[in-house]
Amino acid sequence: MHVITKYTNVVAKLARLSLSLYKGPSSALSVSSLFFFLHTKTDRERMASCRVPDVVPSPVEDAEQLRKAFAGWGTNEGLIISILTHRNAAQRKLIQQAYAETYGEDLLKSFDKELSSDFERAVVLWTLAPAERDAFLANESTKLLTKNYWILLEIATTRSSHDLYQVKVAYHARYKKSLEEDVAYHTSGDVRKLLVPLLSTFRYEGDEINVPLSKKEAKILHEKISDKAYNDEELIRILTTRSKAQLNATLNQYNNEFGNAINKDLKADKDDEFLKLLRQTIKSLTFPEKYFEKVLRLAINKLGTDEGALTRVITTRAEVDLQRIKEEYYRRNSVHLDHAIVKDTSGDYEKFLVELVGHADA
């Protein structure tokens, strides 16, 4: 089943400037210089597993190579993998723009025609801008017959406030309605009561904490959980509005004061769907690498690989914190993530994922 690839890309001034450089004889040098600055290392990139060379071809040259990969009787999947897995989001966006301007076609639609199955989905998701990718995944999850609340919760709790805002902007641009509106329409009861504020909030991202407040709110959480008032407005307010640093301080106070980690106290009914959502909310907000490790472990170890979860985590975290997730995966399983992927997948899909994850032996 083909992935929906009808997207309208917003062309940034940077993209227009870079593409205009191709008209002169010094275009290759100019664009290479531009790409070098696009890949200035940040702390976030150091936690990423995706590795981009210091000097890469221009977007036009990459677009030409991708076009060649589609030519002839068979698609050159290896060429596609070698290019896309070693370009960052800004570079991939410029490649899409160059491809559209040079060949008058949407690169995503070309993937849709030339590729198939799990490999196609992985390539398309990776090529999308991060905010567009999350918007697509969020919309897709609201349409499933058995609502996949977990993906919505994952997006709401593991993205920065700025990134989540960009997802909501992309969602509105693509689907002509707000993400919160769509989620509210497709959910009900306690699930809606938790998900909508999680998606609506703009959390403070700093490290400052208020110790007296953390003690006060730890007691509130304990009282509500002891009373089994899991859907209480105060409990939900604390989880959905406090900064991650403040929430960590509150949960540490909870553990110190009452002798149990909060998630243990939320296991009163292991089959209760809402309690599962609360536990996931807390885990993904406070220990995202542990949350993603578990998603990957379950995707790989279950009877029949969950390619959807495997693809989603790798394509969304390869430029964020997959290095940390890989370390947690090895600590928990004594197996390197790339080795587990090789054992559980095959073909071009396997090669694509392993290139994004990186080789443990490299």
Number of C-alpha atoms within 10 A of each C-alpha: 9 13 17 13 18 11 14 10 14 11 11 11 9 12 19 13 12 20 20 12 16 17 9 9 9 10 16 18 14 16 22 18 15 18 23 15 12 14 19 9 10 9 9 10 20 16 17 21 23 24 18 17 10 14 13 19 15 25 26 22 15 23 25 16 16 24 17 14 17 19 12 8 6 9 16 17 19 12 14 21 19 13 17 22 24 17 21 21 18 15 23 22 21 24 26 23 25 26 22 15 14 12 12 10 14 20 22 22 16 14 22 21 12 16 18 16 12 18 21 21 24 22 24 22 23 23 25 21 19 21 19 23 21 26 26 21 16 26 19 15 19 21 12 10 7 8 14 14 18 16 19 24 22 19 21 27 25 21 17 16 19 11 16 23 18 17 26 22 17 23 24 15 16 18 13 9 13 16 24 19 10 17 21 17 11 13 16 12 10 15 18 17 16 23 25 21 17 23 22 17 15 17 16 15 14 10 9 10 17 11 13 10 13 20 17 13 21 25 17 16 23 18 13 16 18 12 10 13 13 18 18 15 13 15 20 19 13 17 21 26 17 18 21 23 17 22 22 18 20 26 22 18 20 23 16 12 13 13 9 13 14 19 18 9 14 18 13 12 11 10 9 11 12 17 19 16 18 19 18 19 25 21 18 20 24 18 13 21 23 18 20 26 24 16 16 26 17 15 19 21 12 9 8 9 16 16 19 12 16 20 21 20 18 25 25 18 23 25 22 20 21 27 21 19 27 23 18 20 22 13 12 13 13 10 14 17 25 21 13 17 20 15 11 15 15 12 10 16 23 17 20 21 24 20 19 24 25 20 13 12 7 4
